[in-house]
Amino acid sequence: MSKRTKYQARRPVPPIRTVARSKQPAAFSLGDLIAAAYDTIGETRAVARLLSSNALATRIGRHIVVG
């Protein structure tokens, strides 16, 4: 290339954002959780088993006692 050629001006590439913005988890009530479980499963005993399961307790950080 000769020194007489013109180069196209390019914008500098912005740095890649490596840290994702943290979002607050959506707040929901126990009634919302029960209603969503009942809409999904449809059977009362299965909903009670789901809400009192250990897997759900570890995900939400609280143990729900269904009596």
C-alpha positions as CSV (number, residue, x, y, z in Angstrom):
1,M,0.0,0.0,0.0
2,S,1.2,3.4,-0.8
3,K,1.1,6.3,1.7
4,R,-1.4,8.1,-0.5
5,T,-4.3,5.8,0.1
6,K,-6.9,7.1,2.5
7,Y,-8.0,4.8,5.3
8,Q,-11.6,4.7,6.4
9,A,-12.0,6.2,9.8
10,R,-13.3,3.6,12.3
11,R,-14.9,4.1,15.6
12,P,-13.1,2.3,18.5
13,V,-14.9,-0.8,19.6
14,P,-16.5,-0.3,23.0
15,P,-15.3,-2.7,25.7
16,I,-17.4,-5.9,26.2
17,R,-19.4,-5.7,29.4
18,T,-18.5,-8.8,31.3
19,V,-20.6,-8.1,34.4
20,A,-24.3,-8.5,33.9
21,R,-26.5,-6.1,35.7
22,S,-28.1,-7.6,38.7
23,K,-31.8,-7.7,38.8
24,Q,-33.9,-7.9,41.8
25,P,-35.9,-11.2,42.0
26,A,-39.6,-10.6,41.4
27,A,-41.5,-10.6,44.7
28,F,-44.4,-13.0,44.9
29,S,-46.8,-13.9,47.7
30,L,-47.6,-17.4,49.0
31,G,-51.0,-17.1,47.5
32,D,-49.5,-16.4,44.0
33,L,-47.3,-19.5,44.5
34,I,-50.2,-21.7,45.5
35,A,-52.4,-20.4,42.6
36,A,-49.6,-21.0,40.0
37,A,-49.1,-24.5,41.3
38,Y,-52.8,-25.3,41.3
39,D,-53.1,-23.9,37.7
40,T,-50.2,-26.0,36.6
41,I,-51.0,-29.3,38.3
42,G,-54.7,-29.1,39.0
43,E,-54.9,-31.7,41.8
44,T,-55.0,-30.5,45.4
45,R,-52.9,-33.3,46.9
46,A,-50.2,-32.9,44.3
47,V,-50.0,-29.2,44.9
48,A,-49.6,-29.8,48.7
49,R,-46.8,-32.3,48.0
50,L,-45.1,-29.9,45.7
51,L,-45.3,-26.9,48.1
52,S,-43.9,-29.0,51.0
53,S,-41.1,-30.6,49.0
54,N,-37.5,-30.2,49.9
55,A,-36.6,-29.2,46.4
56,L,-38.9,-26.2,46.5
57,A,-37.7,-25.3,50.0
58,T,-34.1,-25.2,48.8
59,R,-35.0,-23.0,45.8
60,I,-37.0,-20.4,47.7
61,G,-35.0,-20.6,50.9
62,R,-38.0,-21.2,53.1
63,H,-39.8,-24.4,54.1
64,I,-43.6,-24.3,53.6
65,V,-45.6,-26.5,55.9
66,V,-49.0,-27.6,54.4
67,G,-51.3,-29.1,57.0
